[in-house]
Amino acid sequence: MQRPLEPKLAHARRFVAECDFAVVTVDVPGHGDRPKDEEYDRIATENQARVAAGEALAPLIAGFQALVARQTVPEWRAVLDAVQRLGHVGAGPVGYWGVSLGCGLGVPFVAAEPRVRAAVLGLGGALASAEVAARITVPVEFLVQWDDERVPREQSLALFDAFASAEKTLHVNPGEHGDIPEFELDSALRFFSRHLV
């Protein structure tokens, strides 16, 4: 789910103002200010046609996210390298927050990046991520929308189950894919404060 820029900035401001965290938001390929990617656009168009023809959406999303993650994981690691070289940031512990596409791309990033010490993930499923999720051992707070029309509930629960974290918490709320209650951000702030401060 691509959220408008303002809520993303409002969330980032809260992490900075209330927890004194340095925050980075990175657009994924074909989103925000990044140039269009013809291959990704072609695949997205094909997937829309396949869904219109009756195919299930979740496996198509999972396959697309696995493809994009091959590009974003090394990009995000390079961004983290650059940010931690800044004098006012330094090499402290890192948290990751990502839902929907941010979860699909975040699971492989968190699994690959030892600097990440805690992660809030959600609105994602196990089709493409379960094997990778089994390599995640940091504390995880996982968000599920009970009536999610994009990610079947069973897939979300299977992804949560796949995390190897000794500390993992499942937060389930009624509503569809984009209906995460605002109080979940309050919970994320407390979660990161516990694990990163």
N, C-alpha and C positions, 0 to 999 in steps of 0.2 A: 504494500500500500504506500503510495507516494503521498506524503502529507504536505500541505502548504508550508512555505518557508517560515511564516510567522510563528506557528506553534513550535516548530523545531527550535527557533531562536529563543522563544519564551522558556522552553525547557532548559536550554543551555544556560540562559541567564540565571535560572534558579540554582543549577548546579554550581555556578560560579559564586553567586551572591550568598547562598545559604550554606555551602560547604567549602568554599574557597578552592574549588577544583579548577584546574585548567581544562578546557573543553574544546574538542575538535569535532566538527561535523564534516564528513566527506561525501560528496555526491558520487553515486555509483555511475558506471557508464550509461550514457543516454539519458541521464536525469539532471535536473538543475541546470547549471551553466555549462555542463560538459557537452561537447559536440555529439550529435546523433551518431550512433553506431549502426551502419547498414546491416551487418549480420544480425545483431540483436533485434533490430526493427523487423527484419524478415522473419525471424523465428517467432517473435511476438505476434505478427500478423498471421502466420501459419497456425499458431496455437489458438488464436481467436477463431479461426475458421474450423479448426478441429473441435473446439468446444461447441460451436454452433451446430456442428454435424453430430453432436451427441457424446463426444469423448469426455471423460472425467477431467476436471480442471486440475485437481491436486497433483497428479503425476506430471502434467505438463509444466506446472509451476516448479516442481522439484527439479526436473531436468534442466530447465532454464537457469535456475539459481545455481545449480552445480556448475554449469558452463561459465556463468559470470564470475563465480567465486575464484576460478582459476586466474582471472585477471585482478580481482579486487584484493585478494589476500596479500600478494606481494606489494601492491600499491599501498595498502593500509599499513603494512609493516614499514615501508619506506617513509610514510607520513609520520608514523610514531617515532622513527629514528630522528627525523628532522625536528619534530616538536620537542623531544627530550634533550636535544642539543641547545635549546633556548635557555638562557641563564635563569629566567624567572619560572621555568618549568622543571627542568632537571629530570633525573632518572627515577623518580618515585614510582610507586605501584600504579597500575593502570586498571580502570574498569571499562567495561563495554556495555552499552545499552543499544539494543536493536530488536525491533519487532517486524513481522511480516518479511519483506525482502531483507530488512536488517537482521532478521534471525537467520534466514536461509544463507546469507553471506557471512553472518557473524559466527555461526557454529564452526565453520572451517577456520575462520580467523582466530577465534578463541582457542581452538584445539592446536593451532600452529604457533601461537604467540605466548611464550612463557612469561612475558611481562604483565599479561592480563591476570589479575588476582581475584576478580569477581565479575560476574556477568548477569545482566538482566536481559532475558530473551523472551520471545513469545510470538504467538500467531504463526507458528511454523509447524511443520510435520516431519515425520520420520522417514518419508520415502527416500529422500536423498541424503539425509543427515544422520541416521542412526549409527552407522559405523563410525563416523567422525565424532559424533557426540560421546561415544564410549571412551574417547581419549580426553574428555574434559573432566578435570578433577577439582577445579576451583569452585567456590560457592556460586550457586545459580538460583536466581529468582525467575520463575517461568510463568508467563501470562497466557491464559487460554480464555477465549470468548466462547461460551457454551453453545451459542447458536451460530458459530462461524460458518458462513456460506462458502468460503473459499478453501479452508483447511478442515477436513473431517476431524471431528473430535477425537476419534480413535487414533488418528495419526499424531495429533498434538500430544495426547497422553503417552503414546509410544515413544515420542521424542523425549519427553520428560523422563520416562523410565530409562532411556538409553544413557542419560548422563551418568558418568561414573563418580560424580561429586558426592562426598560424604555429607555435605550440607547442600541440600537443594529443597526449594520451597515452591509449591504449585499454588498459583493464584488464579482462581476460576471466577469469572463474572458472567452474568447473563448478557446477551446481546450478540450482535453480528460482528464481523471482522473488524470494522473500524470504530467500535463502540467502547473502547477501553476507558473505564472511569478515570477522571482526573486524579482521584485519590491514589491511584497506582503510582503516580509520579512521586507523591509523598513517601510511599513505601520504598521506592527505588532510592530516594535521597537517604533514607535511614539505612537501607541495606548497604549502600556504598560507604556511608560514614562509618559503619561498623567494620567494614573489611578493608578500607583504604586509608583510614586516618590513623 
